[in-house]
Amino acid sequence: MRVITIDPGWNGACALFINDKLEYTKRCPTDRSIHKMSQIIHEMIDKDKRTQIFIEKVWSRPYERGAFSFGTNFGAWLGIIASHNIVELQITPRVWQKVVGIRIPKDYKKRKDYFKRRAQRWAGKKHKVTLANADAICLGMYVIERDKT
C-alpha cells in the first residue's frame, strides 16, 4: 500500500510511504510551480496499486498576511490530487499532533523543532529530516498509527 502525505505550505513537503516505511520525501517547489507540484504527485503514485493521499488541512484567518497565497497553494494540491482520480483525506494539525506528540510545546519554533526530532527518531539515519519535511513525515506516522488500531 502506498501512502502519500502532504504538508501543503510553500515550505512544506510530500512524503511517500510504502508498506508503513518511509521511502523518501520531496520538498515543495520553491518557485511555486503547479506543474512541478503535479510532477511530484505523479511520480509518487503507483498506477497499478492503490494509493492513499493524506493532506494537512490548513486555513488562515481572514485579513492575515499571506492568506490568499497560502489558500492558493492548498487549492492547487487539491486540484492536482483530484486530477489523478484520488480522493484525499484531510487531517487537521491538531489531530495528527495529538497522536505523534507527547508534551507538545506551545511556542511555534519549539513545536517545529520538537516534531522535527520526533520525525528523525522515527525515520532513522537513512533519511534526512528537515523543518521542511518533518510535518509530512509526522503526518505519515499518524496514518500508520491510526491504521494499526
C-alpha positions as CSV (number, residue, x, y, z in Angstrom):
1,M,0.0,0.0,0.0
2,R,1.3,3.4,-0.9
3,V,0.6,6.4,1.2
4,I,1.4,10.0,0.3
5,T,1.3,12.7,2.9
6,I,1.4,16.4,2.1
7,D,2.3,19.4,4.2
8,P,0.8,21.9,1.7
9,G,2.7,25.0,2.8
10,W,5.1,26.7,0.4
11,N,7.9,25.5,2.7
12,G,6.3,22.1,3.1
13,A,7.0,18.7,1.5
14,C,5.4,15.4,0.4
15,A,6.4,12.1,1.8
16,L,6.0,8.6,0.3
17,F,5.4,5.6,2.5
18,I,5.3,2.0,1.1
19,N,4.1,-0.7,3.5
20,D,4.4,1.6,6.5
21,K,8.0,2.6,5.7
22,L,9.2,6.0,4.6
23,E,10.7,5.7,1.1
24,Y,11.5,9.4,0.5
25,T,10.4,13.0,0.8
26,K,10.2,15.7,-1.8
27,R,10.2,19.4,-0.9
28,C,7.5,21.6,-2.4
29,P,8.9,23.6,-5.3
30,T,10.2,26.9,-4.1
31,D,9.2,28.6,-7.4
32,R,5.5,27.7,-6.7
33,S,5.2,25.9,-10.0
34,I,2.0,24.0,-10.1
35,H,3.5,21.9,-12.9
36,K,6.3,20.8,-10.6
37,M,3.9,20.1,-7.8
38,S,2.0,17.8,-10.2
39,Q,5.1,16.0,-11.2
40,I,5.9,15.2,-7.5
41,I,2.5,13.5,-7.1
42,H,2.7,11.8,-10.5
43,E,6.0,10.1,-9.6
44,M,4.8,9.0,-6.2
45,I,1.5,7.4,-7.4
46,D,1.6,3.7,-8.3
47,K,-0.6,3.3,-11.3
48,D,-1.3,-0.4,-10.7
49,K,-1.8,-0.4,-6.9
50,R,-3.9,1.6,-4.5
51,T,-2.6,4.9,-3.3
52,Q,-4.0,6.9,-0.4
53,I,-3.2,10.6,-0.1
54,F,-3.4,12.5,3.2
55,I,-3.1,16.3,3.3
56,E,-2.8,18.5,6.2
57,K,-6.0,20.5,6.4
58,V,-4.9,24.1,6.7
59,W,-6.5,27.5,6.8
60,S,-5.7,31.1,7.7
61,R,-7.6,33.8,9.4
62,P,-9.2,36.5,7.4
63,Y,-7.0,39.5,6.8
64,E,-3.9,37.6,7.8
65,R,-0.9,38.4,5.7
66,G,-0.3,35.8,3.0
67,A,-3.8,34.2,3.5
68,F,-4.5,34.3,-0.2
69,S,-1.3,32.7,-1.4
70,F,-1.5,30.1,1.3
71,G,-5.0,29.1,0.3
72,T,-4.0,29.1,-3.4
73,N,-1.3,26.5,-2.6
74,F,-3.7,24.3,-0.7
75,G,-6.2,24.5,-3.5
76,A,-3.6,23.7,-6.1
77,W,-2.7,20.5,-4.2
78,L,-6.4,19.5,-4.0
79,G,-6.7,20.1,-7.8
80,I,-3.6,18.0,-8.6
81,I,-4.9,15.1,-6.4
82,A,-8.3,15.3,-8.0
83,S,-6.8,15.2,-11.5
84,H,-5.4,11.7,-10.6
85,N,-8.9,10.5,-9.5
86,I,-7.8,10.0,-5.9
87,V,-9.9,11.2,-3.0
88,E,-7.7,12.8,-0.4
89,L,-8.2,12.7,3.3
90,Q,-7.7,16.0,5.1
91,I,-6.3,15.8,8.6
92,T,-6.0,18.9,10.8
93,P,-2.7,19.5,12.6
94,R,-4.3,19.2,16.0
95,V,-5.5,15.6,15.2
96,W,-2.1,14.3,13.9
97,Q,-0.1,16.2,16.6
98,K,-2.1,14.6,19.4
99,V,-1.1,11.1,18.2
100,V,2.5,11.8,17.3
101,G,3.4,14.2,20.1
102,I,3.6,13.7,23.9
103,R,4.3,17.0,25.6
104,I,3.9,19.4,22.7
105,P,5.5,22.9,23.2
106,K,3.2,25.9,22.7
107,D,5.8,28.1,21.2
108,Y,5.8,27.8,17.4
109,K,9.6,27.4,16.9
110,K,9.9,24.9,19.7
111,R,7.0,23.0,18.4
112,K,8.5,22.8,14.9
113,D,11.8,21.6,16.4
114,Y,10.0,19.1,18.6
115,F,8.3,17.5,15.6
116,K,11.5,17.5,13.6
117,R,13.2,15.5,16.3
118,R,10.2,13.1,16.6
119,A,10.3,12.6,12.8
120,Q,14.1,12.0,12.7
121,R,13.8,9.5,15.6
122,W,11.1,7.6,13.7
123,A,12.7,7.8,10.2
124,G,16.2,6.8,11.3
125,K,19.6,7.7,10.0
126,K,18.7,6.7,6.4
127,H,16.6,9.8,5.9
128,K,17.5,13.5,6.4
129,V,14.7,15.2,8.3
130,T,14.4,19.0,8.0
131,L,12.0,21.6,9.2
132,A,10.5,21.5,5.6
133,N,9.7,17.7,5.5
134,A,9.1,17.0,9.2
135,D,5.4,17.6,9.2
136,A,4.8,15.4,6.2
137,I,6.7,12.6,7.9
138,C,4.8,13.1,11.1
139,L,1.5,13.1,9.2
140,G,2.6,9.7,7.8
141,M,3.5,8.5,11.4
142,Y,-0.1,9.4,12.3
143,V,-1.6,7.5,9.4
144,I,0.5,4.4,10.2
145,E,-0.5,4.5,13.9
146,R,-4.2,5.1,13.0
147,D,-4.2,2.1,10.7
148,K,-2.7,-0.2,13.4
149,T,-5.7,0.4,15.7
